[in-house]
Amino acid sequence: MALEIVESDDTGPIEIDPEVPSIISMFGKKQSGKSTVNRAIYKSWLGDKICIDVNGDARPGGGESGLEGVEQLHLPLPAMMPPRDDNKPRNLYWRADPTSATYQDDLDRALRLVLFPKDQAAMVWAGEVGEFCKGGGRTGPYLRLLLRQNAHYGATALMDDPRPVNTNRLIIGQADHAGTFRMPDPEDRRYFASVAGIDPKDFEAAHDELIARGPYWWLHYANATDTLYLHPPLQIPQPTNA
């Protein structure tokens, strides 16, 4: 039986319950929309959070710089989420240095901030998550802990990458929500479908429909209900002067 594709008229990001730790993984070609979805979810999160920025274009805050209202971190990073200041949730930001000799270890250690303290719920946005994975999709100890035990640590994770085939299988396999925008490489489409548990032929048909609809349409696989949704482009409410 072919997988049913449910067309959604929802133009907002994926809604997640802040009381239920989740993993959201997004994939797609550069400038297809994956970061836009994760950025919208990240900004809607009202608790403690950290953005680990590989490319320098995450823009997790406000203002022209995209960094207004965030607390920028530098090496050496703290070992855990710092205590709140005046009970105000932390919004942390760290710009990684891809030229550093300790780059991948630094990325992995940065994930400690969403895992510890263990009893403190928090969110991390790990864009370009393939950079966190070593050859063959191998993970460092903190990414492995996050993927396997995020619910036990109160950790919610947003991850995205252009190519799912370059990431660890658990980034899709453990995702509560997995989304894709345009993925030109058929290897990526087959990989995503097989790891998510979708018949590759069904996913190929869904991807064809996504392409036919135009730019920024996207697919969203909800693991809990085993449902594949086709979404129209995300619409971000613009601030008003009122």
N, C-alpha and C positions, 0 to 999 in steps of 0.2 A: 504493500500500500504506500502510495506516494505521500511524502510529508506535506501537510497542508500549510500553505503560506497565507498568513493572516495579514491583510492590509490594514494598517493603522493610520488614523488621521491625527495622531499625537505628534505635535511639532516641538515638544519639549524634550529634555534629556531623560535618561532612564531614572525613574524614581526608586530610591532605595530607603529602607527603614533604618534610621540611625541607631536603633536598638539591636539591629541584627548585622553582625560583621559580614561583609560581602567582598567578592572579587569581581571587578568589572574589567574586561579586556577588550580593547578595540584595535582593529587592524584596517589598513588601507593605504593606497598610494599617497605620496606626499601631496598635501593640500586638498585631500579628498574630504576631510571633515572629522577625522577621528579625534584630533586634539581639541577641536571645538566642543565635542560632546563631553570629553573628560574635564575640560576647563569649566564647563557649565555645572557639572556635578560637583567639582571641587569647590567652586565658589558658593554653591548652595549649602555646603556642609558647615554647620554652626559650631562644631566641636573643635578639638585640637587637630592640627593637620600640618603636613609638611609636603612641599613640592621639591622633588629632586630633578633639577633641570640639566639635561645633557647638552642641548643645542643653544640654550640662551634665549629661546623664544616662547617659553611656556606662558608667560604673562599671567601669573596666578592672582595678581592683585589688581588694583585700580590705577587710574591716572594714565597719562601718556606713556609712562615707562612700563606700565603693567606690574609695577612692584609697590605701588602705594598701599600701605596698610599691612605689609608683610615684614617679618623680622628676618633679615639676611644673616645666614650663618657662614662661617669660614672654618677651615681646618685649623686645629683638630676639632672634629665635631663632638658634641656631647654624646655620652653613652646612652642617654635615654631622653624622652620628652621632658624639657624643663618644667618646673612647677609653674602654675598659672600666676600671672601678675594681677592682683586685685580681682581674682576670679574670672579674668577675661581669657577666653580660649586662645591658645597659641596658633599663629599662622606663620609657619617657618618656611624659609626658602634657602636652598643651597644650589649654587651654580657649580657643577662639576667641571673639572679640567681634563678633557680627553687626552691631553698631551702628557699628563703626569705618569710617572713610572708606577704609581700605586693606584691608578685610575679605577680598575675593576674592584680592587679591594675596598677602595674608598666608597664606591657606589654601594657595595654590599653592606658595609658598616653603617652607611647612612640609614639603612632600613631598620636599624635598632630603635630609632626614634619612634617608629609606629608600633613596635613590639613591646617596649618597656617604658614605664612600669606596666607590668602584665595586666593589672586590673584597671587600667585607664584606657578607655576607648579612644581611638584616633584614626585618621585617614592619611594615606600616603598616595601621591601621584607620581608614579615612576614612568615618565615618558621615555620613548626609545628603549623599551625594556629589553630588547635584544642585546643592548650594550651591557646589561647586568648579567648576561649569560656568556659563559666561556664556550670554546669550541664544542660542537655537538650538543649545544643547549644545556651544558652543565651549569649548575648554580653554585653560588657561594653559600655558606651556612645560614645566613640570615634570610636570603631569598627562599631557600629551601624550607626554613622554619615558617616563613610567612605563607608560602603556598600550601603547605601541609597542615598548618595548625592556626590559621588566622583567626578562626572562631574562638579558640581557647585563649587568644591574646587580645580580643576585642579590636582587632585590626581590620580596617576596610582599605582595600587597595584598588587604585585606578592604574591600569597599565595600557600602553599602546605601542605599536611598532608598525612600520611599513610591511614587514614580511613575517607572517607567523612561523614559517618554516625555519627561521633563524632563532626561535625562542624555545624554551623548555616546554615540553608537552603539557605540564601541569598548569601553565598560564592560560591555556584553553580548557583543559580537562577539569580544573578546579573552579573555573569561573561560574559564578551564579548568573552572570549576564555576559555574553560574548557578542560583540558587534563587528560588522565588516562594512567597509565602504568599497569603492572600486578596487579590485585586486587583479591586475592584468595578467599575472603569472599563473597559469593553470596549476602549477605545482603547489602554490600557496592555497589555492581554492580546495584542491584535493586534501591537503594536509589539514586545513581548518575543519573541513567537513568530517574527515575520518576521526580526528581527535574529539570533536564535539559529539560524535555519534549520529551524524546526519548522513544519509545516503549521498555520495558525491554527485550522482545524477540529479537528485532533487535540489542540491545546493547549486549546481551549475545552472539549473533552470531558474532558480531564485536570483542568482547573480545576473543572468541575462535580463530578467525583468527589471532589476535595479538599474542596469545600464540603459535600458530602453526609457526609463522614466526621466533620466537626465542627471545633471550634476548634484551631488550632495545627498541623494537618496541613499538609504542604508538599511542593512539587515540586522536584526537583533534576535539572537537565540536566547530564550529564557529557559534555563536548565530545569527549574522546579516544575514547569508545566510542559516541557518538551515541545515548545512552540517557537516557530520562526516567524517573526514579524517583519513586514516591509514598511519602513518609515519614510515620510516626506522629509525634506531638509529641515534641520533644526532652526528654530526662530528664537533669537535671543532678545528679550525685551530691552529696549533702549531707555536709558535714564531720561527723565523729563526735567524741566526747570520748575515744575510746580512744587 
